[in-house]
């Protein structure tokens, strides 16, 4: 075991670990975002309607919902280092598989597989945050690594047109296949850095005694694993899971449907929405970091953890409301302004919501709780996909969809507050 004599005098290595989580999240969202950016092109080539596309994208969420429940359990069982390494190998292979698809069925199967394999990202990331950061820093750390979802959603707009052009000479109209294969392979590069850099802080030779004391400054916790049967009856589990059910699908709607919505509404070609999407997702990074910073600053000022989290989420929920006006926008750049605000609000809300399990449960249960909540969030996203596909085909309007997206956060916060009014740790009988 590493002793204190082996450690540096001063370190801030926890932020290097946070940077690894950021890159993993970028890779995850890049892999899943390719389908949304290619929506119009694939619909044209394979003659899909919006219901068919909704079914395909919903299969990713159903796979994700199943995968994240299992991933949460196995992350707590195997430990973060092994679980994350296995997961990224599996999801990198799965991310390349849509490049072989040639029908709605095979696309759906590939996206379902990707959802299952990629689901380990957030349980592993959040468990890592719980291991490496004290509670007062967890919202900020979460906001920093979760900003990778914004960058990952920006990258298809920047990368996919280039890759399609690069493969056009050799693959012709199937040039999009190269985008899936190239982007899917990036995870193997990340794996090398993860295996070289990651250990638990108490045995890591690059963590100073002072940093280790800071990481472990919260009161001690029991270390026995907590089975799902003990977590499911807890109202705190359902507070987190219910809020995820109501809000996760909104972000996935922006990733899977917004590029196509802008392309068809404002008559843009494949590369025409690249800059608007990059701007919208780029601006949302500030909201995500700001949401994490706000709750941390409120805690530092003397507010309770619960008050700080819920206040930050209320600010974000109110900021999401204007996106309901999206169908009334006269130009794409007005739409970008509303989308950027809504995405920033989502990220700030989500970053604080992700800290709820580590606030209310012991570290050994964090990944499992996130797995349960993530499964419910994926189910909400899958149902929203089906809703969008049918509503758009039957009415030709996105008005009900954006109304739902704008109001989801206030409903989620209300549910969270009703189930955890005092925001005290869950009472587990284990």
HELIX and SHEET records of a PDB file:
HELIX    1   1 UNK A    4  UNK A    6  5                                   3    
HELIX    2   2 UNK A   14  UNK A   37  1                                  24    
HELIX    3   3 UNK A   39  UNK A   46  1                                   8    
HELIX    4   4 UNK A   50  UNK A   78  1                                  29    
HELIX    5   5 UNK A   80  UNK A   97  1                                  18    
HELIX    6   6 UNK A   98  UNK A  100  5                                   3    
HELIX    7   7 UNK A  104  UNK A  118  1                                  15    
HELIX    8   8 UNK A  120  UNK A  132  1                                  13    
HELIX    9   9 UNK A  135  UNK A  171  1                                  37    
HELIX   10  10 UNK A  172  UNK A  174  5                                   3    
HELIX   11  11 UNK A  176  UNK A  184  1                                   9    
HELIX   12  12 UNK A  186  UNK A  197  1                                  12    
HELIX   13  13 UNK A  201  UNK A  203  5                                   3    
HELIX   14  14 UNK A  209  UNK A  215  1                                   7    
HELIX   15  15 UNK A  228  UNK A  231  1                                   4    
HELIX   16  16 UNK A  235  UNK A  256  1                                  22    
HELIX   17  17 UNK A  258  UNK A  265  1                                   8    
HELIX   18  18 UNK A  270  UNK A  273  5                                   4    
HELIX   19  19 UNK A  274  UNK A  300  1                                  27    
HELIX   20  20 UNK A  305  UNK A  320  1                                  16    
HELIX   21  21 UNK A  321  UNK A  328  5                                   8    
HELIX   22  22 UNK A  332  UNK A  354  1                                  23    
HELIX   23  23 UNK A  356  UNK A  360  1                                   5    
HELIX   24  24 UNK A  363  UNK A  395  1                                  33    
HELIX   25  25 UNK A  399  UNK A  419  1                                  21    
END                                                                             
